[in-house]
Amino acid sequence: MNFAILGAGAWGTAFAIHLSRLGHTVTLVPRRFEHALALSSAHENADYLPGVPLPASLQLGYELTPVLMEAEVVLLACPSQALRETCVRVRDHLSLATRLSLVVSLAKGLEVKTHLRPSEIIAAVLPGVAAGTLTGPSHAEEVARGQPAAMVLAVAPLGAFATTVQAALSGPTLRVYTSDDVAGAEIGGCLKNVHAIAAGCCDGLRLGDNARAALLTRALAEMVRVGVALGARAETFYGLSGFGDLVATCHGAWSRNREFGQRLGEGRPVAELLAGRKTVVEGYRTTESFAGLCADRGLDAPILAEMHRVLFEGKKPAAALAALMGRELRRE
């Protein structure tokens, strides 16, 4: 198949390498022209995925017109807060994208002002184009190096082309499942980043394995409760896009959100941790957006609420975790 990947961060680059390894025609499109030149000359993404060579078959592009003219599937590998802008760029060239059949988001976050999920942003900006999400426990470097992983491609309604894309994405090192619960897949991918920051705070405070296990268990319960209230199916959160991604992101030493939370727990200020970063901590803005969404809908999400107080109201992580421990006792 012919794939275009818009966004050349770690995840976009890793997936471009994976698809190239499977023999597909793949064009990776960085956001900045100078980044495209750097990738072309160095044959690796030194900024976001150092030490992993780019395949000779991988095409690098910058101008969207020729890329979209050939693409059957577009993967949006940008941060969630840049997703709308990226979709607008695609829309400006959409009349020439005669082969395009599916646009898939790789982002995991809600848009801050609108509280829209990634597929909802795609649908709003690109009406009439099938939209989906690809999500699950997936560390970019491991996927790029061909270590085993499994993910979920969520598209509604599921059709023959989605099954074709599932087969195209899958290979000896990546197993892709399908789902038509796009809301559940995306909500799990969003909330796990918030909960990973909380897990990192536990690590930074050196609270031990018991505390982290308890937090993750209640995080999953919160994910299910909030997700179902927002129209998702409960069983989705017990799969790869919910529980699987939660475990990976809360335990992985590579996890930006967990590492960010750990530094918070160790006493580093939020502003200092965010200043000058090349990579995005998706859970930070997702906490802001999801807290607003839950407030609008009257949804109870105590872990999310405490993380919002830590990130945006100056509450100390130790005080937030103490507040969670001091909540009214109830049945599980």
Buried (B, 14 or more C-beta within 10 A) or exposed (E): BBBBBBBBBBBBBBBBBBBBBBEBBBBBBBBEEEBBEBBEEEEBBEBBBEEBEBBEEBBBBBEBEBBBBBBBBBBBBBBBBBBBEBBEBBBEBBEBBEEBBBBBBBBBBBBBEBBBBBBBBBBBBBEEBBBBBBBBBBBBBBBBBBEEBBBBBBBBEBEEBBEBBBEBBBBEBBBBBBBBBBBBBBBBBBBBBBBBBBBBBBBBBEBEEEBBEBBBEBBBEBBBBBBBBBEBBBEBBBBBBBBBBBBBBBBBEEBBBBBBBBBBBBEEEBEEBEEEEEEBBBBBBBBBBBBBBBEEEEBEBEBBBBBBBBBEEEBBBBEBBEBBEEEEEEEE
